[in-house]
Amino acid sequence: GEEDARGPAAPGSVAERALSAAPRNQRAFQKELAKVLRESDVLLEVLDARDPLGCRCAPLEDAVMSRMATSKRIVLILNKIDLVPPENAARWLGYLRQFFPTVPFKASGGGGGGGGGGSSRSMAAASAGGSEAFGGEQLLQLLK
């Protein structure tokens, strides 16, 4: 509505009224989140590959896209791709990429695997459960 267009800091806005009724620690969190978002260029939203939609925060995405500077970017990170079948990960990537750039990701499983998955590795190989990280190089290239 009209109140939403004024942004979260506008006197009398829906957000301000909600924050005034919220517990003190929630208000502090909301203020800190707003500060971080104002100062950031990119929002990295980490989604668990086992339940990407359950991890997604559409209200936050909407707020960043509609109320923040148009230069802000959102990048989705589909994490833990090694814990789902490769075909499921591929389908989720296809779906999520309709909205924002999306990177498949698997953190190192210990053992000093490092590096971060270059383009020569396939997502299927990462999903096979190796101990090396996957997706770091792709993410760095996307952020350049």
N, C-alpha and C positions, 0 to 999 in steps of 0.2 A: 504494500500500500504506500500511501504518500509518506507515512512516518518512516518506513524503511529506507526511502530514498535519501533521507537526511543523514543516515549513517549512525554508527553506534554511539558517537559522542554528542549527538544533537540533544539539547534539553527537551525533555518530554517524549523522547523517542521510545519505541517499544523496548529496545535493548536496554536503555537507561532504566526504565521502570522495572524490567526483569532483574537487572543487576542490583537495584536498590533493595529488592525483596530477597535476593539470594544470600546464602550464608557468607560470612566474611571471607573465608578462605577461597570460596568460589569467585567472589568479586576480585580478589587479588589475582587469582589465576587468569581470569578474563582480561584484566588490565595488562598483565604481563604478556599474554598471548597477542593482544592487539598491538602492543609495543614491538614485539618480535616480528609480527607480520608487516608492520609499517616499515621496519628497517631491513627487511629481507627482499631479495630479488627473485628468489625461487622458493617454492614450497615443495618439499619432497614428502610425499605421502606414502608411507610404507604399508603395503597390504599383504596379509598372509595368504599365500596361494591356496591354502585349504579352505578359506572363506573370505574371498576378496571383498564382497559386498558388505559383509558383516564388519569389516575393518574400515570401510570407506566412510568419510565424513562429508556428505554432500552439503550440509549447511556451511561448513568451513570453506569448501570449494566455491560455493555460490558467493559467499561474502568476499572472498579474495578476488573473484572474477568481476563482481559487480561494484564493489565499494573501494577496492584498492586501485592503485595506478594500473593502467593498461599494460605497463611494461612488466608486470609480475607474471611469472610463469609457474605452472603446476606440473610436476613430473610425478607419475605414479611408479612405485617400485614394487613389483610382484615378487615378494620375498619367499624363501623356503620352497623354491620350485622343485627341489630334490625330493620333497615329501608328497608330491602329487604325480600321477601319470603324465608323461610328456604331452600326450594329446589334450589332456585337461588344461595344462599350462598354456599350450598354444591357443586353445579356444578362448581362455580368459584374456590372453594378450590381445587377441583380435578384437574382443569385445571392448576392453578398456581403452585400446588405442583409438576408438571412435571418439573419445572424450579428450584425452590428454596423451602426450608422449608417455609410453610405458616401457619399463626396462625389466627383463627377467633378472632375478638376483638369487644368489646362493652364497651365504657367508662361508668362510673357511671352516672346515670341521675339525680344527685343531692342527696338529702336526705341521704347523708352519706353512700351510698351503698358500697363502698370500696372493700376490699378483692381481687377480681379479678378472679372469675370463676374457680373453681377446676374442675377436670375431672368428678365429679358426675353430674354436670349440662350439659344438652344437648344444642347443638347449637340452636335447635328449641325453647327451653325454653328461651334462650337469645334473640332470634328473636321475641319472643312474646311481647316484649316491657317492661319487668320488669325494675326496676330502678337500679338493681345491675350491677356492672361491670362484664365482662366476658372475659377470655383469658389471664389475667395477670399471673396466675399460670403456664399455659402452656408455655407462653413466657419465664418466668424465668427458667423453667426446660430445655427449648431448649437452652438457653444461657449458662447454666452451663458447 
